[in-house]
């Protein structure tokens, strides 16, 4: 596995140490891997939410355009000269 070096703020270092000392994680590597998996899940969920939101907006826009077309047709039908056939 690749080896990484990074710096932590004192607050994050304290958080990390507390989790390891509490026994939830065996070591720093295990905790960082769990944190990165959680971040990955969060980013995927946010992307799905964004995609769904965009699809909803696109659908609403298309529906609005369709409604405008319906109203335009109604207006044209009411304001066009009527022809009668004999």
Backbone as CSV, one residue per row, in Angstrom:
resi,resn,N_x,N_y,N_z,CA_x,CA_y,CA_z,C_x,C_y,C_z
1,UNK,0.835,-1.186,0.000,0.000,0.000,0.000,0.874,1.242,0.000
2,UNK,0.426,2.293,-0.706,1.205,3.532,-0.691,1.235,4.130,0.713
3,UNK,2.322,4.770,1.007,2.504,5.416,2.296,2.349,6.918,2.104
4,UNK,1.566,7.572,2.935,1.318,9.013,2.826,1.740,9.708,4.105
5,UNK,2.148,10.950,3.948,2.467,11.796,5.094,1.589,13.029,4.999
6,UNK,0.963,13.414,6.108,0.121,14.604,6.098,0.148,15.252,7.468
7,UNK,-0.230,16.511,7.503,-0.262,17.277,8.747,-1.694,17.453,9.207
8,UNK,-1.874,17.443,10.528,-3.193,17.644,11.120,-3.168,18.856,12.036
9,UNK,-4.311,19.500,12.156,-4.431,20.548,13.161,-4.431,19.878,14.529
10,UNK,-4.128,20.615,15.570,-4.159,20.014,16.908,-5.521,19.396,17.241
11,UNK,-6.610,20.039,16.837,-7.943,19.492,17.116,-8.153,18.147,16.425
12,UNK,-7.747,18.060,15.157,-7.911,16.794,14.443,-6.992,15.713,15.004
13,UNK,-5.807,16.091,15.413,-4.887,15.115,16.004,-5.473,14.574,17.310
14,UNK,-6.072,15.465,18.084,-6.702,15.044,19.340,-7.879,14.102,19.051
15,UNK,-8.677,14.434,18.047,-9.798,13.593,17.643,-9.296,12.209,17.243
16,UNK,-8.263,12.179,16.417,-7.682,10.923,15.946,-7.180,10.077,17.124
17,UNK,-6.421,10.694,18.000,-5.871,9.961,19.146,-6.977,9.420,20.054
18,UNK,-8.028,10.225,20.249,-9.128,9.782,21.112,-9.815,8.556,20.526
19,UNK,-9.979,8.517,19.224,-10.638,7.376,18.588,-9.766,6.123,18.675
20,UNK,-8.495,6.281,18.497,-7.595,5.124,18.569,-7.494,4.631,20.018
21,UNK,-7.329,5.563,20.959,-7.234,5.179,22.371,-8.549,4.581,22.870
22,UNK,-9.660,5.017,22.290,-10.959,4.479,22.688,-11.191,3.066,22.180
23,UNK,-10.312,2.591,21.301,-10.395,1.223,20.822,-11.258,1.022,19.594
24,UNK,-11.835,2.081,19.095,-12.690,1.916,17.918,-11.869,1.569,16.679
25,UNK,-10.679,2.130,16.586,-9.776,1.863,15.463,-8.460,1.345,16.005
26,UNK,-7.863,0.420,15.257,-6.611,-0.194,15.708,-5.431,0.761,15.583
27,UNK,-5.450,1.574,14.541,-4.337,2.499,14.318,-4.785,3.653,13.423
28,UNK,-3.868,4.589,13.203,-4.162,5.775,12.394,-4.584,5.395,10.988
29,UNK,-3.920,4.430,10.402,-4.227,4.017,9.037,-5.669,3.543,8.917
30,UNK,-6.126,2.736,9.858,-7.494,2.227,9.831,-8.502,3.370,9.949
31,UNK,-8.229,4.331,10.826,-9.129,5.467,11.009,-9.180,6.340,9.752
32,UNK,-8.032,6.623,9.163,-8.000,7.454,7.947,-8.724,6.743,6.805
33,UNK,-8.550,5.446,6.673,-9.259,4.708,5.625,-10.768,4.787,5.832
34,UNK,-11.214,4.629,7.081,-12.646,4.721,7.376,-13.166,6.133,7.069
35,UNK,-12.391,7.147,7.412,-12.793,8.526,7.150,-12.889,8.791,5.645
36,UNK,-11.945,8.269,4.885,-11.971,8.471,3.436,-13.132,7.720,2.786
37,UNK,-13.450,6.530,3.292,-14.617,5.807,2.772,-15.898,6.595,3.053
38,UNK,-16.000,7.177,4.254,-17.170,7.981,4.605,-17.256,9.216,3.709
39,UNK,-16.139,9.859,3.453,-16.113,11.025,2.564,-16.524,10.627,1.154
40,UNK,-16.048,9.489,0.684,-16.415,9.008,-0.648,-17.924,8.773,-0.735
41,UNK,-18.502,8.114,0.286,-19.951,7.890,0.323,-20.707,9.215,0.299
42,UNK,-20.258,10.164,1.109,-20.912,11.471,1.178,-20.867,12.179,-0.179
43,UNK,-19.730,12.131,-0.851,-19.613,12.781,-2.157,-20.499,12.097,-3.198
44,UNK,-20.592,10.773,-3.148,-21.463,10.049,-4.081,-22.933,10.413,-3.842
45,UNK,-23.324,10.475,-2.587,-24.704,10.847,-2.249,-24.990,12.263,-2.723
46,UNK,-24.057,13.181,-2.482,-24.248,14.561,-2.940,-24.355,14.634,-4.452
47,UNK,-23.574,13.835,-5.164,-23.648,13.819,-6.628,-24.995,13.279,-7.092
48,UNK,-25.489,12.231,-6.433,-26.807,11.690,-6.778,-27.903,12.718,-6.520
49,UNK,-27.800,13.434,-5.392,-28.780,14.476,-5.088,-28.729,15.581,-6.138
50,UNK,-27.526,15.970,-6.526,-27.376,17.017,-7.541,-27.972,16.565,-8.871
51,UNK,-27.688,15.328,-9.260,-28.219,14.789,-10.517,-29.745,14.746,-10.478
52,UNK,-30.308,14.296,-9.359,-31.767,14.240,-9.220,-32.367,15.636,-9.251
53,UNK,-31.715,16.576,-8.591,-32.197,17.954,-8.578,-32.178,18.551,-9.978
54,UNK,-31.111,18.285,-10.714,-31.005,18.799,-12.078,-32.063,18.166,-12.972
55,UNK,-32.301,16.873,-12.808,-33.326,16.193,-13.603,-34.704,16.773,-13.299
56,UNK,-34.959,17.048,-12.008,-36.232,17.649,-11.613,-36.386,19.034,-12.235
57,UNK,-35.320,19.824,-12.207,-35.358,21.172,-12.792,-35.589,21.085,-14.299
58,UNK,-34.917,20.157,-14.964,-35.105,19.983,-16.407,-36.546,19.583,-16.719
59,UNK,-37.094,18.675,-15.902,-38.476,18.229,-16.095,-39.441,19.400,-15.900
60,UNK,-39.221,20.179,-14.837,-40.092,21.322,-14.569,-40.023,22.342,-15.696
61,UNK,-38.835,22.570,-16.228,-38.669,23.510,-17.332,-39.404,23.007,-18.574
62,UNK,-39.274,21.720,-18.860,-39.954,21.144,-20.022,-41.468,21.233,-19.856
63,UNK,-41.956,20.976,-18.637,-43.390,21.063,-18.382,-43.874,22.501,-18.552
64,UNK,-43.092,23.454,-18.087,-43.451,24.864,-18.221,-43.517,25.255,-19.695
65,UNK,-42.556,24.811,-20.475,-42.550,25.111,-21.912,-43.772,24.490,-22.576
66,UNK,-44.110,23.271,-22.198,-45.288,22.604,-22.765,-46.557,23.366,-22.402
67,UNK,-46.647,23.854,-21.168,-47.820,24.629,-20.762,-47.901,25.929,-21.557
68,UNK,-46.781,26.580,-21.781,-46.770,27.811,-22.577,-47.265,27.514,-23.982
69,UNK,-46.828,26.398,-24.555,-47.285,26.014,-25.898,-48.793,25.788,-25.935
70,UNK,-49.339,25.176,-24.899,-50.783,24.934,-24.829,-51.519,26.264,-24.778
71,UNK,-51.067,27.178,-23.924,-51.713,28.482,-23.817,-51.590,29.272,-25.119
72,UNK,-50.470,29.137,-25.787,-50.277,29.816,-27.075,-51.280,29.289,-28.098
73,UNK,-51.431,27.987,-28.141,-52.389,27.384,-29.073,-53.813,27.839,-28.766
74,UNK,-54.171,27.879,-27.493,-55.505,28.345,-27.116,-55.708,29.796,-27.546
75,UNK,-54.720,30.625,-27.295,-54.812,32.036,-27.665,-54.950,32.182,-29.178
76,UNK,-54.126,31.447,-29.924,-54.196,31.526,-31.384,-55.562,31.073,-31.893
77,UNK,-56.088,30.016,-31.299,-57.398,29.513,-31.717,-58.503,30.537,-31.464
78,UNK,-58.367,31.310,-30.398,-59.386,32.305,-30.071,-59.234,33.587,-30.883
79,UNK,-58.030,33.870,-31.373,-57.781,35.145,-32.026,-57.554,35.041,-33.531
80,UNK,-57.671,33.888,-34.075,-57.548,33.754,-35.514,-58.930,33.932,-36.138
81,UNK,-58.963,34.529,-37.309,-60.267,34.685,-37.968,-60.890,33.313,-38.217
82,UNK,-62.172,33.237,-37.956,-62.894,31.982,-38.173,-63.362,31.939,-39.619
83,UNK,-63.150,30.843,-40.240,-63.635,30.658,-41.619,-64.819,29.732,-41.578
84,UNK,-65.785,30.048,-42.372,-66.970,29.195,-42.438,-67.003,28.521,-43.790
85,UNK,-67.452,27.323,-43.780,-67.551,26.586,-45.045,-69.020,26.439,-45.404
86,UNK,-69.306,26.624,-46.679,-70.677,26.498,-47.151,-70.871,25.210,-47.874
